[in-house]
Amino acid sequence: MPAIRSNQKTKKLAIALRHTPTPAEVKLWYYLRSNQHNGHSFRRQHAIGLYITDFCCIKQKLIIELDGGQHVEQVEYDRHRTEYLISRGYRVVRFWNDDVMKNINSVLESINEALKQK
């Protein structure tokens, strides 16, 4: 399925989100940035269509999403969003912010496994 470009509003929001990361995003980005994660390149707050992903490895078509407490209340929205991203050929892996903050090694191992799959 062809890529759908994000609109100007989504791009501006992605840029704003890059300037206000959560502590969990800062911590995970430390490991993912600059091809530090086994040579795989990730983008932070990457817009795909009308949605903004937390982290995206375009080459592997892998999206990493970090969920905080607000995601308990937006299950339906997250489901639609994930379905859309999957329909575009992406795989979506989700982690709780708390897991990133307290068990980063396990999160990184899971990301490594997801990167091995294609």
NUMIVO-403608 format. One record per residue: residue in one letter; x, y, z of N, C-alpha, C in turn. Coordinates in steps of 0.1 Angstrom, whole numbers, padded with zeros to 4 digits, always signed. Example, Ala and Ser with C-alpha at 12.3 -4.5 7.8 and 13.67 -1.06 7.14 Angstrom:
A+0132-0057+0078+0123-0045+0078+0132-0033+0078S+0128-0022+0071+0137-0011+0071+0129+0000+0079
END
This chain:
M+0008-0012+0000+0000+0000+0000+0009+0012+0000P+0006+0022-0008+0015+0034-0009+0015+0042+0004A+0026+0049+0007+0027+0057+0019+0018+0069+0017I+0012+0073+0028+0004+0085+0028+0012+0096+0036R+0014+0107+0029+0021+0118+0035+0013+0124+0046S+0021+0129+0056+0014+0136+0067+0011+0150+0063N+0001+0156+0069-0003+0169+0066+0005+0179+0074Q+0004+0192+0071+0012+0202+0078+0009+0202+0093K-0003+0200+0097-0007+0201+0111+0000+0189+0118T+0000+0177+0112+0006+0166+0119+0021+0168+0120K+0027+0173+0109+0042+0176+0110+0045+0186+0121K+0037+0197+0122+0040+0206+0133+0038+0200+0146L+0028+0192+0148+0027+0185+0161+0038+0176+0164A+0043+0169+0154+0055+0160+0156+0067+0168+0160I+0069+0179+0154+0080+0188+0158+0079+0192+0172A+0067+0197+0176+0065+0201+0190+0067+0190+0200L+0062+0178+0196+0064+0166+0205+0079+0163+0207R+0087+0165+0197+0102+0163+0198+0108+0172+0208H+0102+0183+0211+0107+0193+0220+0102+0190+0235T+0092+0181+0236+0087+0179+0250+0086+0164+0252P+0097+0156+0252+0096+0142+0253+0093+0138+0268T+0087+0126+0269+0085+0121+0283+0098+0116+0288P+0100+0114+0301+0112+0108+0306+0115+0094+0300A+0105+0086+0298+0107+0073+0292+0112+0074+0277E+0106+0084+0270+0111+0086+0256+0126+0091+0256V+0129+0099+0265+0143+0104+0266+0153+0092+0269K+0149+0084+0278+0157+0072+0282+0158+0062+0270L+0147+0059+0263+0148+0049+0252+0156+0056+0241W+0154+0068+0238+0160+0075+0227+0176+0075+0229Y+0180+0075+0241+0195+0074+0244+0200+0062+0237Y+0193+0051+0237+0198+0038+0232+0195+0037+0217L+0185+0043+0212+0181+0042+0198+0187+0052+0188R+0191+0063+0193+0196+0074+0185+0209+0071+0178S+0212+0078+0167+0225+0077+0160+0229+0063+0156N+0220+0055+0152+0222+0041+0148+0229+0033+0159Q+0227+0036+0171+0234+0029+0182+0228+0016+0185H+0216+0014+0180+0209+0001+0183+0212-0009+0172N+0223-0016+0173+0227-0026+0163+0227-0021+0149G+0230-0008+0147+0231-0002+0134+0218+0001+0127H+0207+0000+0135+0194+0003+0129+0191+0018+0132S+0186+0025+0122+0183+0039+0123+0168+0041+0127F+0166+0048+0138+0152+0052+0142+0150+0066+0141R+0137+0070+0139+0133+0084+0139+0124+0086+0151R+0125+0097+0157+0117+0100+0169+0105+0109+0165Q+0093+0106+0170+0081+0114+0167+0079+0115+0152H+0079+0104+0145+0078+0103+0131+0063+0102+0127A+0059+0112+0118+0045+0112+0113+0043+0102+0102I+0032+0095+0103+0028+0085+0092+0013+0088+0090G+0009+0094+0079-0005+0098+0077-0009+0108+0087L-0020+0105+0094-0025+0114+0104-0020+0111+0118Y-0011+0101+0119-0006+0096+0132+0009+0099+0134I+0013+0101+0147+0027+0103+0150+0031+0092+0159T+0042+0085+0154+0047+0074+0162+0058+0079+0171D+0060+0072+0182+0070+0075+0192+0084+0073+0185F+0087+0061+0180+0099+0058+0174+0096+0049+0162C+0103+0051+0151+0101+0044+0139+0114+0040+0132C+0116+0027+0129+0127+0023+0121+0121+0020+0107I+0123+0030+0098+0117+0029+0085+0122+0017+0077K+0135+0014+0077+0140+0003+0070+0134-0010+0074Q+0132-0012+0087+0126-0025+0092+0111-0024+0093K+0105-0012+0090+0091-0009+0091+0086-0014+0105L+0093-0009+0115+0090-0012+0129+0088+0000+0137I+0076+0001+0144+0073+0012+0152+0073+0008+0167I+0079+0016+0175+0080+0014+0190+0071+0025+0196E+0061+0020+0204+0052+0029+0210+0054+0028+0226L+0055+0039+0232+0056+0039+0247+0042+0044+0252D+0037+0036+0261+0024+0039+0267+0024+0043+0281G+0018+0054+0285+0016+0058+0298+0002+0055+0303G-0002+0060+0315-0015+0057+0320-0026+0062+0312Q-0025+0072+0304-0036+0077+0295-0040+0067+0285H-0032+0057+0282-0036+0047+0272-0046+0037+0277V-0047+0036+0290-0058+0028+0296-0072+0033+0292E-0073+0046+0290-0085+0053+0287-0088+0055+0272Q-0078+0052+0264-0079+0054+0249-0076+0041+0242V-0081+0030+0247-0079+0017+0241-0084+0017+0226E-0096+0022+0224-0102+0021+0211-0094+0030+0201Y-0090+0042+0205-0082+0050+0196-0069+0043+0193D-0062+0037+0203-0049+0030+0200-0052+0018+0191R-0063+0011+0192-0066+0000+0183-0067+0005+0169H-0075+0015+0166-0076+0021+0153-0063+0025+0147R-0055+0032+0155-0042+0037+0151-0033+0026+0147T-0032+0015+0156-0024+0004+0153-0029-0003+0140E-0042-0005+0138-0047-0011+0126-0043-0003+0114Y-0043+0010+0115-0039+0019+0103-0024+0016+0100L-0016+0017+0110-0002+0015+0108+0002+0001+0103I-0005-0009+0107-0003-0022+0102-0008-0023+0087S-0018-0016+0084-0023-0016+0070-0013-0009+0061R-0004-0001+0066+0007+0005+0059+0019-0003+0059G+0019-0015+0064+0030-0024+0064+0039-0024+0076Y+0036-0016+0086+0044-0015+0098+0040-0026+0108R+0050-0029+0116+0048-0037+0128+0049-0028+0140V+0040-0029+0150+0039-0020+0161+0042-0029+0174V+0052-0024+0182+0056-0030+0194+0053-0019+0205R+0046-0023+0216+0043-0014+0226+0050-0018+0239F+0054-0008+0247+0059-0009+0260+0053+0001+0269W+0052-0003+0282+0047+0007+0292+0059+0016+0296N+0056+0029+0298+0067+0038+0303+0074+0032+0315D+0067+0026+0324+0073+0021+0336+0083+0010+0333D+0080+0002+0322+0090-0009+0318+0103-0002+0313V+0102+0008+0305+0114+0015+0300+0122+0021+0312M+0115+0027+0322+0122+0033+0333+0128+0023+0342K+0122+0012+0344+0127+0002+0355+0133-0010+0349N+0131-0013+0336+0137-0026+0331+0141-0024+0316I+0150-0014+0314+0154-0010+0300+0160-0022+0293N+0168-0030+0300+0175-0041+0293+0165-0051+0287S+0154-0054+0294+0143-0063+0288+0137-0056+0276V+0134-0043+0277+0128-0036+0266+0138-0036+0254L+0150-0034+0256+0160-0034+0245+0161-0048+0238E+0160-0059+0247+0161-0072+0242+0148-0075+0233S+0137-0070+0237+0125-0072+0229+0126-0065+0216I+0131-0053+0216+0133-0045+0204+0143-0053+0195N+0154-0058+0200+0163-0066+0192+0156-0078+0185E+0148-0085+0193+0140-0096+0187+0131-0091+0176A+0124-0080+0178+0115-0075+0168+0123-0070+0155L+0135-0065+0157+0143-0061+0145+0148-0073+0137K+0149-0085+0144+0154-0097+0137+0143-0102+0128Q+0130-0100+0132+0119-0105+0124+0116-0095+0112K+0111-0100+0102+0107-0091+0091+0095-0096+0083
END
